[in-house]
Amino acid sequence: QVQLVESGGGLVQPGGSLRLSCAASGFNLNYYAIDWFRQAPGKEHEGVSCISGRDGNVYYADSVKGRFTVSRDNAKNTVYLQMDSLKPEDTAVYHCAALLGRPSCPTVWSASRTYNIRGQGTQVTVSS
């Protein structure tokens, strides 16, 4: 079964850190671009980060640059999103997703970017 499963979300105080994991099964995610996007209540989903399956190139939204780091562990078939200096506005459900066959990350993320596999999401809440 081809699937992505996220984990690592939770409640954290402003300024804190979390590391999200995106574990793949049924396919080798090392060949494909893996996106992280988030959706907050009442807001459109927003692309946060991406790691390319071809050359390891990465993409970050301006809102998270310098605070979030995406990485991949090929042996574990898992992608990570390290989130530091978290802010209340980072509160959202975070999903990892891919379009099988697409190895590259976008230069500019668009809400029209499509996926054919995505995880169920993990809740991140930043609050004091």
C-alpha positions in Angstrom: 0.0 0.0 0.0 1.4 3.4 -1.1 1.1 5.9 1.8 2.7 8.7 3.7 2.3 9.0 7.5 3.1 12.1 9.4 4.0 12.2 13.1 5.6 14.6 15.6 3.0 17.3 16.0 1.9 18.7 19.3 1.5 21.7 21.6 4.5 23.9 22.0 5.2 27.4 23.4 6.2 30.2 21.2 9.9 30.0 20.5 9.9 26.3 20.9 10.7 23.5 18.4 9.2 20.4 16.9 10.4 17.9 14.4 7.8 16.4 12.1 8.4 13.1 10.3 6.9 11.8 7.1 7.4 8.1 6.7 6.7 6.5 3.3 5.6 2.9 2.6 4.9 1.2 -0.7 7.3 3.4 -2.7 10.8 4.9 -2.4 10.3 8.6 -1.6 13.9 9.3 -2.5 13.0 9.7 -6.2 10.2 12.2 -5.7 9.8 15.7 -4.4 8.2 15.6 -1.0 6.2 18.7 0.0 5.1 19.9 3.4 2.1 22.1 3.4 -0.1 23.3 6.2 -3.8 24.3 6.6 -5.1 26.5 9.4 -8.8 26.9 10.1 -10.4 29.3 7.7 -7.3 29.7 5.6 -6.1 28.3 2.3 -3.5 25.6 2.5 0.0 27.0 2.2 3.1 25.3 0.9 5.8 25.4 3.6 8.7 23.4 2.3 9.8 20.8 -0.3 12.8 18.6 -0.8 13.6 17.4 -4.3 14.0 13.8 -5.2 16.5 14.4 -7.9 19.2 16.5 -6.4 18.1 17.4 -2.8 17.2 20.9 -3.7 14.9 22.5 -1.1 12.2 25.1 -1.1 10.9 27.2 1.8 8.1 29.6 2.0 9.2 33.1 3.0 7.2 32.8 6.2 9.4 30.0 7.5 12.8 30.7 6.0 15.6 30.6 8.6 13.3 28.7 11.0 12.4 25.5 9.3 14.7 22.9 7.9 13.7 20.0 5.6 15.8 16.8 5.3 15.6 13.2 4.2 16.9 9.9 5.6 17.1 7.6 2.6 17.7 4.5 4.8 14.5 5.2 6.7 12.5 6.3 3.7 11.5 9.3 5.8 11.5 13.1 5.3 11.7 15.4 8.3 10.7 19.0 9.0 12.6 20.6 11.8 10.7 23.6 13.1 12.4 26.1 15.3 11.5 29.5 16.7 7.8 28.6 16.4 5.2 31.3 16.3 1.5 31.2 17.0 0.9 31.8 13.3 2.5 28.5 12.6 -0.4 26.7 14.2 -2.0 24.4 11.6 -2.4 20.9 10.4 0.8 19.9 8.6 0.7 17.4 5.7 3.4 15.8 3.6 2.5 15.0 0.1 3.9 14.0 -3.3 3.0 13.5 -6.9 4.5 10.2 -7.9 6.7 10.8 -10.9 7.6 14.4 -10.0 11.1 14.8 -8.8 11.4 18.5 -8.5 10.3 21.2 -6.1 8.7 24.4 -7.2 10.5 27.7 -7.5 7.4 29.3 -6.2 4.7 27.2 -4.5 1.2 27.5 -5.8 -2.1 26.3 -4.4 -2.7 24.6 -7.7 0.2 22.3 -7.2 -1.3 18.8 -7.3 -0.6 15.6 -5.4 -1.7 12.0 -5.8 -0.6 10.9 -2.3 -0.7 12.8 1.0 -0.7 11.9 4.6 -3.5 12.4 7.1 -1.8 15.3 8.7 -0.4 16.2 12.2 -1.6 19.0 14.3 0.9 21.7 15.4 -0.3 24.2 18.0 1.9 27.1 19.1 0.5 28.7 22.2 1.5 29.9 25.6 
